[in-house]
């Protein structure tokens, strides 16, 4: 495969996105492919043998959708790749054009169930959300007919592409090699109890309820909620910081992925309490499995799929994400039962090492590429 040229394309995600760069691109490099990545970036450079082809940075969603597609198409065309692998629904027209003009293999990587996700987008008027959701589903269906492969991040998303003969679910599990050398901190202050959340901070991801839960554990030893991520808006940030429970929050903002391991090793519990929105119920958030492989017991939303993973592996507690008092109850239980919490953490780590890991999922990606290039 040394002479086969692969081009990954994104206008939405940063160049070093974990799924795109650290998982897929680096896996392909290791397998011997020549890998290029077109993304918004400051300069052309080679990182970990992936050649990054920069697109101009744009701040507004409108500019991104109007300006970048044409530039992206021209850069991709010049590469003359053997496979084009794109990651954003707004690039579907570009994917179809690349297929029609180059006759090369084209893959659509679907990170989210976009038709369901739209239902939770507050910036879209509620009266038209269902129409927009249906429109996205139709566009994905019609575009996919021209494409050679559909890669989805969850089994649930794959259901939207049952009509396509080459749909494969490659789930977004953690790279276990990044965690094998990590260990629980020996210098951690046992008088502190650290709860960690990593990811976007928005209402539908439960930030309000997580902070409100801290109001119910005042008499416990020093409890702290560590937030790693960006707020969806300045209005939401202000609202959260005015909550009484925020006095127990340490807000770190966006954290470089390389520094996440140290934070996980100093935490006691990982939390992910998404609201029961259509796009969440069957999602498989990467943070859940990162908490598990780091040996942390988890507190998670009580969706059937999540209960199957968390309670099925006895690695945490599932709660009603809309009930701060129930979230607080789970925190109290883990504080009061340290031996049980440790056992849950060990169970979660074992489950990821055995089955929920990128090393196993990457085999599907390589098999797909091999079949397409035969």
Sine and cosine of phi, psi and omega as CSV:
sin_phi,cos_phi,sin_psi,cos_psi,sin_omega,cos_omega
0.00,0.00,0.06,1.00,-0.14,-0.99
-0.87,0.50,-0.50,0.87,-0.04,-1.00
-1.00,-0.09,0.02,1.00,-0.02,-1.00
-1.00,0.09,0.77,-0.64,-0.09,-1.00
-0.97,-0.23,0.81,-0.59,-0.03,-1.00
-0.90,-0.44,0.70,-0.72,0.02,-1.00
-0.83,-0.55,0.93,-0.38,0.13,-0.99
-1.00,-0.05,0.60,-0.80,-0.11,-0.99
-0.71,-0.71,0.75,-0.66,0.15,-0.99
-0.52,-0.86,0.67,-0.74,0.13,-0.99
-0.95,-0.32,-0.19,0.98,-0.08,-1.00
-0.99,-0.16,-0.72,0.70,-0.12,-0.99
-1.00,0.08,0.44,-0.90,0.09,-1.00
-0.93,0.36,0.35,-0.94,-0.08,-1.00
-0.88,0.47,-0.49,0.87,-0.04,-1.00
-0.97,-0.25,0.53,0.85,0.12,-0.99
-0.80,0.60,0.66,-0.75,-0.12,-0.99
-0.88,0.47,-0.75,0.66,-0.04,-1.00
-0.92,0.39,-0.73,0.68,-0.10,-0.99
-0.95,0.32,-0.82,0.58,-0.12,-0.99
-0.99,0.10,-0.86,0.52,-0.15,-0.99
-0.95,0.31,-0.47,0.88,0.00,-1.00
-0.99,-0.12,-0.90,0.43,-0.15,-0.99
-0.96,0.28,-0.80,0.60,-0.05,-1.00
-0.88,0.48,-0.71,0.70,-0.05,-1.00
-0.94,0.34,-0.52,0.85,0.10,-1.00
-0.89,0.45,-0.67,0.74,-0.02,-1.00
-0.93,0.36,-0.62,0.79,0.06,-1.00
-0.87,0.49,-0.72,0.70,-0.02,-1.00
-0.88,0.48,-0.50,0.87,0.00,-1.00
-0.99,0.14,-0.05,1.00,0.09,-1.00
0.97,-0.24,0.06,1.00,0.01,-1.00
-0.99,0.17,0.41,-0.91,0.14,-0.99
-1.00,-0.03,0.91,-0.41,-0.20,-0.98
-0.91,-0.41,0.75,-0.66,0.07,-1.00
-0.87,-0.50,0.52,-0.86,0.04,-1.00
-0.73,-0.68,0.88,-0.48,0.09,-1.00
-1.00,-0.10,0.87,-0.50,-0.05,-1.00
-0.35,-0.94,0.27,-0.96,0.09,-1.00
-0.91,0.41,0.85,-0.53,-0.06,-1.00
-0.33,-0.95,0.27,-0.96,-0.09,-1.00
-0.99,0.15,-0.45,0.90,-0.11,-0.99
-0.38,-0.92,0.29,-0.96,0.11,-0.99
-0.99,0.13,0.79,-0.62,-0.01,-1.00
-0.37,-0.93,0.26,-0.96,0.07,-1.00
-0.93,-0.37,0.85,-0.53,0.00,-1.00
-0.81,-0.58,0.84,-0.55,-0.03,-1.00
0.78,0.63,0.65,0.76,0.03,-1.00
0.93,0.36,0.17,0.99,0.12,-0.99
-0.99,-0.17,0.84,-0.55,-0.01,-1.00
-1.00,0.04,0.90,-0.43,-0.04,-1.00
-1.00,-0.03,0.82,-0.57,0.03,-1.00
-0.97,-0.25,0.92,-0.39,-0.18,-0.98
-0.98,0.19,0.61,-0.79,0.22,-0.97
-0.96,-0.28,0.48,-0.88,0.04,-1.00
-0.89,0.45,0.59,-0.81,0.03,-1.00
-0.97,0.23,0.73,-0.69,0.07,-1.00
-0.79,-0.62,0.57,-0.82,-0.09,-1.00
-1.00,-0.08,-0.60,0.80,-0.09,-1.00
-1.00,-0.01,0.51,-0.86,0.02,-1.00
-0.89,0.46,-0.64,0.77,-0.03,-1.00
-0.89,0.45,-0.72,0.69,0.01,-1.00
-0.89,0.46,-0.63,0.77,0.00,-1.00
-0.88,0.48,-0.67,0.75,-0.08,-1.00
-0.98,0.18,-0.38,0.93,-0.03,-1.00
-1.00,-0.09,-0.69,0.72,-0.13,-0.99
-1.00,0.08,-0.69,0.72,-0.19,-0.98
-0.96,0.28,-0.57,0.82,-0.06,-1.00
-0.82,0.57,-0.70,0.72,-0.02,-1.00
-0.90,0.43,-0.69,0.72,0.03,-1.00
-0.89,0.47,-0.66,0.75,0.00,-1.00
-0.88,0.47,-0.71,0.70,-0.03,-1.00
-0.87,0.49,-0.70,0.71,-0.03,-1.00
-0.91,0.42,-0.66,0.75,0.02,-1.00
-0.91,0.41,-0.65,0.76,0.00,-1.00
-0.92,0.40,-0.64,0.77,-0.02,-1.00
-0.89,0.46,-0.65,0.76,-0.03,-1.00
-0.91,0.41,-0.45,0.89,-0.05,-1.00
-0.93,0.36,-0.51,0.86,-0.04,-1.00
0.81,0.58,0.79,0.61,-0.04,-1.00
-0.97,0.25,0.32,-0.95,0.08,-1.00
-1.00,0.09,-0.52,0.86,0.08,-1.00
-0.68,-0.73,0.73,-0.68,0.14,-0.99
-0.95,-0.30,0.78,-0.63,-0.10,-0.99
-0.77,-0.64,0.97,-0.25,-0.08,-1.00
-0.94,-0.35,0.38,-0.92,-0.26,-0.97
-0.84,-0.54,0.10,1.00,-0.08,-1.00
-0.76,-0.65,0.66,-0.75,-0.01,-1.00
-0.88,0.47,-0.49,0.87,0.01,-1.00
-0.94,0.34,-0.18,0.98,0.03,-1.00
-0.99,-0.10,0.11,0.99,0.00,-1.00
-0.83,0.56,-0.70,0.72,0.05,-1.00
-0.87,0.49,-0.61,0.80,0.02,-1.00
-0.92,0.40,-0.65,0.76,0.03,-1.00
-0.88,0.48,-0.69,0.73,0.01,-1.00
-0.90,0.43,-0.69,0.73,0.03,-1.00
-0.87,0.49,-0.69,0.72,0.01,-1.00
-0.87,0.49,-0.64,0.77,0.02,-1.00
-0.91,0.42,-0.73,0.68,-0.08,-1.00
-0.92,0.39,-0.60,0.80,-0.09,-1.00
-1.00,0.06,-0.69,0.72,-0.08,-1.00
-1.00,0.00,-0.38,0.92,-0.07,-1.00
0.90,0.43,0.23,0.97,0.02,-1.00
-1.00,0.06,0.12,-0.99,0.00,-1.00
-0.97,0.25,0.67,-0.74,-0.01,-1.00
-0.74,-0.67,0.76,-0.65,-0.03,-1.00
-0.87,-0.48,0.68,-0.73,0.10,-1.00
-0.96,-0.27,0.88,-0.48,0.00,-1.00
-0.99,-0.15,0.93,-0.38,-0.13,-0.99
-0.98,-0.19,0.96,-0.26,-0.08,-1.00
-0.99,0.17,-0.49,0.87,-0.08,-1.00
-0.72,-0.69,0.33,-0.94,0.14,-0.99
-1.00,0.09,1.00,0.08,-0.20,-0.98
-0.89,0.45,-0.58,0.82,0.00,-1.00
-0.91,0.42,-0.54,0.84,0.08,-1.00
-0.99,0.16,-0.59,0.81,-0.04,-1.00
-0.87,0.49,-0.59,0.80,-0.03,-1.00
-0.85,0.52,-0.54,0.84,-0.03,-1.00
-0.87,0.50,-0.43,0.90,-0.04,-1.00
-0.98,-0.19,0.09,1.00,-0.02,-1.00
-0.99,0.11,0.97,-0.25,-0.09,-1.00
-0.94,0.34,-0.35,0.94,-0.01,-1.00
-0.98,0.22,-0.17,0.98,0.09,-1.00
-0.99,-0.12,0.79,-0.61,0.01,-1.00
-0.79,0.62,0.74,-0.68,-0.10,-0.99
-0.83,0.55,-0.55,0.83,-0.09,-1.00
-0.91,0.42,-0.40,0.92,-0.03,-1.00
-0.93,-0.37,0.04,1.00,-0.07,-1.00
-0.87,0.49,-0.69,0.73,-0.02,-1.00
-0.90,0.43,-0.61,0.80,0.03,-1.00
-0.91,0.42,-0.71,0.70,0.01,-1.00
-0.89,0.46,-0.65,0.76,0.03,-1.00
-0.86,0.51,-0.72,0.70,0.00,-1.00
-0.91,0.41,-0.62,0.78,0.00,-1.00
-0.89,0.46,-0.68,0.73,0.03,-1.00
-0.88,0.48,-0.67,0.74,0.01,-1.00
-0.88,0.48,-0.66,0.75,0.01,-1.00
-0.92,0.40,-0.68,0.73,0.00,-1.00
-0.89,0.46,-0.70,0.72,0.02,-1.00
-0.88,0.47,-0.66,0.75,-0.02,-1.00
-0.90,0.44,-0.78,0.63,-0.05,-1.00
-0.90,0.43,-0.65,0.76,-0.01,-1.00
-0.92,0.38,-0.63,0.77,-0.09,-1.00
-0.89,0.46,-0.41,0.91,0.01,-1.00
-0.86,0.51,-0.51,0.86,-0.04,-1.00
-1.00,0.06,-0.24,0.97,-0.16,-0.99
-1.00,-0.07,0.38,-0.92,-0.07,-1.00
-1.00,0.03,-0.44,0.90,-0.04,-1.00
-0.44,-0.90,0.51,-0.86,0.08,-1.00
-0.84,-0.54,0.86,-0.51,0.07,-1.00
-0.95,-0.32,0.79,-0.61,-0.01,-1.00
-0.87,-0.49,0.45,-0.89,-0.05,-1.00
-0.99,0.10,-0.25,0.97,0.04,-1.00
-0.59,-0.81,0.31,-0.95,0.06,-1.00
-0.91,0.41,-0.55,0.83,-0.02,-1.00
-0.89,0.46,-0.66,0.75,0.01,-1.00
-0.90,0.43,-0.56,0.83,-0.01,-1.00
-0.86,0.52,-0.46,0.89,0.00,-1.00
-0.89,0.46,-0.41,0.91,0.04,-1.00
-0.96,0.28,-0.22,0.98,-0.10,-1.00
-0.81,-0.58,0.52,0.85,0.01,-1.00
-0.87,0.49,-0.42,0.91,-0.03,-1.00
-0.95,0.31,-0.33,0.95,-0.10,-0.99
-1.00,0.02,0.73,-0.68,-0.09,-1.00
-0.94,0.33,-0.31,0.95,-0.04,-1.00
-0.79,-0.61,0.92,0.40,0.09,-1.00
-0.95,-0.31,0.77,-0.64,-0.04,-1.00
-0.67,-0.75,0.69,-0.72,0.03,-1.00
-1.00,-0.03,0.89,-0.46,0.08,-1.00
-0.88,-0.48,0.99,-0.12,-0.20,-0.98
-0.96,0.27,0.43,-0.90,-0.19,-0.98
-1.00,0.02,0.80,0.60,-0.03,-1.00
-0.98,0.20,0.37,-0.93,-0.04,-1.00
-0.94,0.35,0.41,-0.91,0.09,-1.00
-0.99,0.12,0.96,-0.29,-0.14,-0.99
-0.93,0.37,-0.43,0.90,0.01,-1.00
-0.88,0.47,-0.40,0.91,0.03,-1.00
-0.97,0.26,-0.29,0.96,-0.09,-1.00
-0.93,-0.38,-0.15,0.99,-0.11,-0.99
-0.90,0.44,-0.55,0.83,-0.03,-1.00
-1.00,-0.04,-0.05,1.00,0.00,-1.00
-1.00,0.09,0.48,-0.87,0.00,-1.00
-0.53,-0.85,0.35,-0.94,0.00,-1.00
-0.86,0.51,0.65,-0.76,-0.07,-1.00
-0.92,0.40,0.72,-0.70,0.05,-1.00
-0.99,0.11,-0.24,0.97,-0.06,-1.00
-0.98,-0.18,0.10,1.00,-0.04,-1.00
-0.90,0.45,0.68,-0.73,0.04,-1.00
-0.97,0.25,0.92,-0.39,-0.06,-1.00
-0.93,0.37,-0.22,0.98,0.03,-1.00
-0.99,0.14,-0.21,0.98,0.04,-1.00
-0.98,-0.18,0.54,-0.84,0.07,-1.00
-0.81,-0.58,0.96,-0.30,-0.12,-0.99
-0.98,-0.20,0.84,-0.55,0.10,-1.00
-0.97,-0.23,0.73,-0.68,-0.05,-1.00
-0.87,-0.49,0.65,-0.76,0.14,-0.99
-0.78,-0.62,0.76,-0.65,0.01,-1.00
-0.85,-0.53,0.81,-0.58,0.05,-1.00
0.64,-0.77,-0.06,-1.00,0.01,-1.00
-0.89,0.46,0.62,-0.79,-0.02,-1.00
-0.97,-0.26,0.96,-0.26,-0.01,-1.00
-0.60,-0.80,0.26,-0.96,-0.01,-1.00
-0.88,0.47,-0.71,0.71,-0.06,-1.00
-0.94,0.34,-0.24,0.97,0.10,-0.99
-1.00,-0.09,0.18,0.98,0.22,-0.98
0.99,0.12,0.32,0.95,-0.07,-1.00
-0.89,0.45,-0.60,0.80,-0.01,-1.00
-0.89,0.46,-0.78,0.63,-0.05,-1.00
-0.91,0.41,-0.58,0.82,0.01,-1.00
-0.90,0.44,-0.66,0.75,0.00,-1.00
-0.96,0.28,-0.63,0.78,0.03,-1.00
-0.89,0.46,-0.53,0.85,0.00,-1.00
-0.87,0.49,-0.48,0.88,-0.02,-1.00
-0.92,0.40,-0.35,0.94,0.01,-1.00
-0.93,0.36,-0.34,0.94,-0.07,-1.00
-1.00,-0.06,0.05,1.00,-0.06,-1.00
-0.80,-0.60,0.61,0.79,-0.07,-1.00
-0.89,0.45,-0.61,0.79,-0.12,-0.99
-1.00,0.07,0.03,1.00,0.02,-1.00
-1.00,0.10,0.20,-0.98,0.04,-1.00
-0.86,0.50,0.13,-0.99,-0.18,-0.98
-0.84,0.53,0.97,-0.25,0.01,-1.00
-0.98,-0.21,0.68,-0.73,-0.02,-1.00
-0.68,-0.74,0.72,-0.70,0.10,-0.99
-0.98,-0.20,0.89,-0.45,-0.02,-1.00
-0.99,-0.12,0.88,-0.48,-0.03,-1.00
-0.97,-0.26,0.84,-0.55,0.04,-1.00
-0.86,-0.51,0.97,-0.25,-0.02,-1.00
0.38,-0.93,0.04,-1.00,-0.01,-1.00
-0.96,-0.28,0.61,-0.80,0.08,-1.00
-0.95,0.32,0.57,-0.82,-0.01,-1.00
-0.90,0.44,-0.52,0.85,0.00,-1.00
-0.42,-0.91,0.33,-0.94,0.05,-1.00
-0.92,0.38,-0.51,0.86,0.03,-1.00
-0.90,0.44,-0.70,0.72,0.01,-1.00
-0.92,0.40,-0.66,0.75,0.02,-1.00
-0.85,0.53,-0.70,0.71,0.02,-1.00
-0.90,0.44,-0.66,0.75,-0.01,-1.00
-0.89,0.46,-0.70,0.72,-0.02,-1.00
-0.92,0.38,-0.66,0.75,-0.04,-1.00
-0.94,0.35,-0.27,0.96,0.05,-1.00
-1.00,-0.01,-0.08,1.00,0.04,-1.00
-0.96,0.27,0.56,-0.83,-0.03,-1.00
-0.87,0.49,-0.61,0.79,-0.05,-1.00
-0.93,0.36,-0.20,0.98,-0.07,-1.00
-0.92,0.39,-0.29,0.96,0.04,-1.00
-0.90,0.43,-0.29,0.96,0.03,-1.00
-0.98,-0.21,0.26,0.97,-0.04,-1.00
-0.97,-0.24,0.65,-0.76,0.20,-0.98
-0.90,-0.44,0.95,-0.32,-0.06,-1.00
-1.00,-0.09,0.89,-0.46,-0.07,-1.00
-0.98,-0.22,-0.15,0.99,-0.06,-1.00
0.95,0.32,-0.33,-0.94,0.00,-1.00
-0.94,0.33,0.71,-0.70,-0.03,-1.00
-0.89,-0.46,0.71,-0.70,0.08,-1.00
-0.87,0.50,0.73,-0.68,-0.02,-1.00
-0.77,0.64,-0.51,0.86,-0.02,-1.00
-0.92,0.39,-0.38,0.93,-0.03,-1.00
-0.99,-0.12,-0.08,1.00,-0.04,-1.00
-0.91,0.42,-0.59,0.80,-0.07,-1.00
-0.85,0.53,-0.69,0.73,-0.02,-1.00
-0.90,0.45,-0.63,0.78,0.02,-1.00
-0.91,0.41,-0.67,0.75,0.02,-1.00
-0.90,0.43,-0.62,0.78,-0.02,-1.00
-0.93,0.35,-0.33,0.95,0.02,-1.00
-0.98,-0.21,0.10,1.00,-0.01,-1.00
-0.99,-0.13,0.28,-0.96,0.04,-1.00
-0.95,-0.32,-0.48,0.88,-0.06,-1.00
-0.56,-0.83,0.59,-0.81,0.16,-0.99
-0.96,-0.27,0.64,-0.77,-0.06,-1.00
-0.78,-0.62,0.66,-0.75,0.10,-1.00
-0.52,-0.86,0.98,-0.18,-0.10,-1.00
-0.87,-0.49,0.90,0.44,0.03,-1.00
-0.91,0.42,0.52,-0.85,0.12,-0.99
-0.92,0.40,0.38,-0.92,0.03,-1.00
-0.98,0.21,0.87,0.50,0.05,-1.00
-0.99,0.10,0.41,-0.91,-0.06,-1.00
-0.79,0.61,-0.61,0.79,-0.05,-1.00
-0.99,0.15,-0.14,0.99,-0.07,-1.00
-0.99,-0.13,-0.56,0.83,-0.22,-0.98
-0.85,0.53,-0.62,0.79,0.00,-1.00
-0.93,-0.36,0.29,0.96,0.05,-1.00
-0.97,0.24,0.29,-0.96,0.06,-1.00
-0.74,-0.67,0.98,0.20,-0.10,-1.00
-0.88,0.47,0.71,-0.70,-0.05,-1.00
-0.86,0.51,-0.57,0.82,-0.05,-1.00
-0.86,0.51,-0.56,0.83,0.01,-1.00
-0.85,0.53,-0.72,0.69,-0.05,-1.00
-0.98,0.22,-0.46,0.89,0.08,-1.00
-0.93,0.37,-0.64,0.77,0.09,-1.00
-0.86,0.52,-0.71,0.70,-0.06,-1.00
-0.89,0.45,-0.73,0.68,-0.05,-1.00
-0.94,0.35,-0.36,0.93,0.07,-1.00
-0.99,0.16,-0.02,1.00,0.04,-1.00
0.99,0.13,0.38,0.92,0.00,-1.00
-0.99,-0.14,0.68,-0.73,0.22,-0.98
-0.92,0.40,0.49,-0.87,-0.07,-1.00
-0.88,-0.48,0.51,-0.86,0.18,-0.98
-0.91,-0.41,0.87,-0.49,-0.14,-0.99
-0.69,-0.72,0.31,-0.95,0.05,-1.00
-0.89,0.46,0.50,-0.86,-0.10,-0.99
-1.00,0.01,0.69,0.72,0.10,-0.99
-0.96,0.28,0.53,-0.85,-0.04,-1.00
-0.80,0.60,-0.70,0.71,-0.01,-1.00
-0.91,0.42,-0.67,0.74,-0.01,-1.00
-0.92,0.38,-0.61,0.80,0.04,-1.00
-0.90,0.44,-0.61,0.79,0.02,-1.00
-0.88,0.48,-0.63,0.77,-0.02,-1.00
-0.97,0.23,-0.77,0.64,-0.12,-0.99
-0.97,0.24,-0.83,0.56,-0.03,-1.00
-0.97,0.23,-0.49,0.87,0.03,-1.00
-0.90,0.43,-0.49,0.87,0.05,-1.00
-0.97,-0.24,0.13,0.99,0.01,-1.00
0.75,0.66,0.78,0.62,-0.06,-1.00
-0.85,-0.53,0.27,0.96,0.03,-1.00
0.14,-0.99,-0.28,-0.96,-0.06,-1.00
-0.78,-0.63,0.73,-0.68,0.06,-1.00
-0.98,-0.19,0.67,-0.74,-0.10,-0.99
-0.70,-0.71,0.25,-0.97,0.16,-0.99
-0.95,0.30,0.92,-0.40,-0.10,-0.99
-0.93,0.37,-0.23,0.97,-0.01,-1.00
-1.00,-0.06,0.01,1.00,-0.07,-1.00
-0.90,-0.43,0.99,-0.13,-0.01,-1.00
-0.84,0.54,-0.58,0.82,-0.03,-1.00
-0.92,0.38,-0.59,0.81,0.03,-1.00
-0.94,0.33,-0.60,0.80,0.08,-1.00
-0.88,0.47,-0.68,0.73,0.02,-1.00
-0.88,0.47,-0.61,0.79,0.01,-1.00
-0.88,0.48,-0.63,0.78,0.03,-1.00
-0.92,0.39,-0.65,0.76,0.04,-1.00
-0.88,0.47,-0.71,0.70,0.00,-1.00
-0.88,0.48,-0.66,0.75,-0.02,-1.00
-0.87,0.49,-0.70,0.72,-0.04,-1.00
-0.94,0.34,-0.50,0.86,0.09,-1.00
-0.93,0.36,-0.68,0.73,-0.07,-1.00
-0.97,0.23,-0.31,0.95,-0.06,-1.00
-0.81,-0.59,0.94,0.33,-0.06,-1.00
-0.87,0.48,-0.58,0.81,0.00,-1.00
-0.92,0.39,-0.65,0.76,0.02,-1.00
-0.92,0.39,-0.64,0.77,0.02,-1.00
-0.88,0.47,-0.67,0.74,0.02,-1.00
-0.90,0.44,-0.66,0.75,0.02,-1.00
-0.89,0.46,-0.68,0.74,0.04,-1.00
-0.87,0.49,-0.68,0.73,0.01,-1.00
-0.88,0.48,-0.67,0.74,0.01,-1.00
-0.91,0.41,-0.63,0.78,0.02,-1.00
-0.90,0.44,-0.67,0.75,0.00,-1.00
-0.90,0.43,-0.69,0.72,0.01,-1.00
-0.88,0.48,-0.68,0.73,0.00,-1.00
-0.89,0.46,-0.65,0.76,-0.03,-1.00
-0.90,0.45,-0.64,0.77,0.01,-1.00
-0.94,0.34,-0.68,0.73,-0.01,-1.00
-0.89,0.47,-0.51,0.86,-0.06,-1.00
-1.00,0.00,-0.56,0.83,-0.13,-0.99
-0.60,-0.80,-0.53,0.85,-0.08,-1.00
-0.99,-0.13,0.90,0.43,-0.07,-1.00
-0.67,-0.74,0.41,-0.91,-0.04,-1.00
-0.92,0.38,-0.54,0.84,-0.03,-1.00
-0.82,0.57,-0.63,0.78,0.04,-1.00
-0.97,0.25,-0.66,0.75,-0.03,-1.00
-0.91,0.41,-0.56,0.83,-0.06,-1.00
-0.90,0.45,-0.41,0.91,0.03,-1.00
-0.88,0.48,-0.55,0.83,0.02,-1.00
-0.92,0.38,-0.65,0.76,0.00,-1.00
-0.89,0.47,-0.73,0.68,-0.03,-1.00
-0.91,0.42,-0.61,0.79,0.03,-1.00
-0.91,0.43,-0.66,0.75,0.02,-1.00
-0.87,0.49,-0.71,0.70,-0.01,-1.00
-0.90,0.44,-0.67,0.74,0.00,-1.00
-0.88,0.48,-0.67,0.75,0.00,-1.00
-0.91,0.41,-0.63,0.78,-0.03,-1.00
-0.94,0.34,-0.47,0.88,-0.07,-1.00
-0.99,-0.11,0.05,1.00,0.02,-1.00
-0.92,0.40,0.00,0.00,0.00,0.00
